[in-house]
Amino acid sequence: MIKNTYLGIDVGSRNIKGIKLKRTLKGFKIVDMVVQPISRGAVRQGLFHDLNLAVNLFRELKDRLKIGGQGVYLAFSGQHAIIREVEMPVMTDRELSKAIYWEAKKVLPYSVEEAIIDWIVLERRREIDKMMSVLLVAGRKDYIYSFLKPIKSVGIKPQNLSIFPIPLLYVVKQIPDFKKYTTAAVIDMGAEVTHVLIIKDGLPRLSRTIPIGGNDFTEAIANSFSIPFDEAEEVKIEHGGLNVQEIDLNKVNLMENPYLGVEEILYSVAQDVMGEVKRSFVHFQLHNRGQQIEAVYLTGGSSLLPGMAEHLQQFLNISVFPLDLTQYFSFAEDLEDRLKREGIFMAEALGLALSGV
C-alpha cells in the first residue's frame, strides 16, 4: 500500500514545529501544522534540559497533530552533529561502507564507536582523478538517544533521523524555478543559529551552522538600551529593521522615539551574519573550481526583519528569494492565515515530511 501522509517535526530553540503533508493527484498538500512555543533557554544545542517539560510538550504536539502509529521524520543539530564532505579514492559502495569509518576517524571530535554514521556519494570522478566526493553525516549516540527519549516516551515513532539543515533540500526541490539553477543556497535564520546549505546538481555540497541568530539581534538591543530581553524582543518586532537612515539630531524627539538607532544596532549584527554567509560561499567556491552560486532562498524568523533580504542580496550580489510556502505548496483552506503568519518558521519541518516521500 502506498503511504500518502507524511509527518515532520522540527525541534527548535524557541518552538517545536510539526507539519502533516498529504500526497494528492496534483502533488503535496499541507493539511495540518502546529507551532508550539518553548520558553527561552529550555532547549540548548537541540536538547531539553527538563525531561518532564519535553514530555508534556511532545504529548501536546502529538494530540494537536493527531499522530497515531505512523512514523515521524525528525532531525537534530548541535555540536555533536557533523556534516562534512570528504575526498576518497573511487570504490564500490560495499568497500565504502567499511572505508568511511576510517575517514570518519579523521574528522569526528569523538570516537567512531560513539557515533552513528551515514554517507551520501556526491560524485565519482573515474575519468578525471579516480577520486570520489562523499558527504559524511554523523551524530554522537548518547546525544541522539537523549534527543529521542522524550519523543519516544509519548508514543511518537521516529521513522528517520536527519541532520539540519539537509531537510531544506527537499523543500527547494519542489520549487519549479529551483531546477534551472546548477548551484543554489538555502539560508535558515533561526533564533540561536543560522543554517547555510549549498546545493549543487540537486545534492547537498556544503552545510554550515553559524552561531548567530535572532536572539543575538534581541540581546544587542537589550544591551544597548539596558532593557530586559523580553522587552528588547518587542522593540525588535515593533521598531526593528535594517533600513538605516541618516539622523538629524537637531530634529529628534527622544520622548517620541526612545529607541532611536535600533536599526543601526540590528544592522551591525546582520553584517556579522552576512559576513559569515559570504565566507561559507567563498569556501565552497575554492573547493568547487569557482562554481558560482546562482540563487539564495531565505527562511527563518530573523529573515522577517525589514530589509534583510534586500541587504543580503546587495551584500552577496546574488538574487535572494524569501521562501514563502504559500506560493509553492497547496494547503488546507483553514491554514491560509496561519501559513501567512507562521509559514516562515515551517520550512525545516516541511522538508522533514517531504524527506519521507
Secondary structure as GFF3:
##gff-version 3
##sequence-region A 1 357
A	DSSP	beta_strand	5	11	.	.	.	ID=ss1
A	DSSP	beta_strand	15	24	.	.	.	ID=ss2
A	DSSP	beta_strand	27	37	.	.	.	ID=ss3
A	DSSP	beta_strand	43	44	.	.	.	ID=ss4
A	DSSP	beta_strand	47	48	.	.	.	ID=ss5
A	DSSP	alpha_helix	51	65	.	.	.	ID=ss6
A	DSSP	beta_strand	71	76	.	.	.	ID=ss7
A	DSSP	beta_strand	81	89	.	.	.	ID=ss8
A	DSSP	alpha_helix	93	107	.	.	.	ID=ss9
A	DSSP	three_ten_helix	112	114	.	.	.	ID=ss10
A	DSSP	beta_strand	115	125	.	.	.	ID=ss11
A	DSSP	beta_strand	131	140	.	.	.	ID=ss12
A	DSSP	alpha_helix	141	153	.	.	.	ID=ss13
A	DSSP	beta_strand	157	163	.	.	.	ID=ss14
A	DSSP	alpha_helix	168	172	.	.	.	ID=ss15
A	DSSP	three_ten_helix	176	180	.	.	.	ID=ss16
A	DSSP	beta_strand	183	189	.	.	.	ID=ss17
A	DSSP	beta_strand	194	200	.	.	.	ID=ss18
A	DSSP	beta_strand	203	210	.	.	.	ID=ss19
A	DSSP	alpha_helix	214	225	.	.	.	ID=ss20
A	DSSP	alpha_helix	229	239	.	.	.	ID=ss21
A	DSSP	three_ten_helix	249	251	.	.	.	ID=ss22
A	DSSP	alpha_helix	262	286	.	.	.	ID=ss23
A	DSSP	beta_strand	295	299	.	.	.	ID=ss24
A	DSSP	three_ten_helix	301	304	.	.	.	ID=ss25
A	DSSP	alpha_helix	308	316	.	.	.	ID=ss26
A	DSSP	beta_strand	319	322	.	.	.	ID=ss27
A	DSSP	alpha_helix	325	328	.	.	.	ID=ss28
A	DSSP	beta_strand	330	331	.	.	.	ID=ss29
A	DSSP	three_ten_helix	333	335	.	.	.	ID=ss30
A	DSSP	alpha_helix	336	342	.	.	.	ID=ss31
A	DSSP	three_ten_helix	343	345	.	.	.	ID=ss32
A	DSSP	alpha_helix	347	355	.	.	.	ID=ss33
###
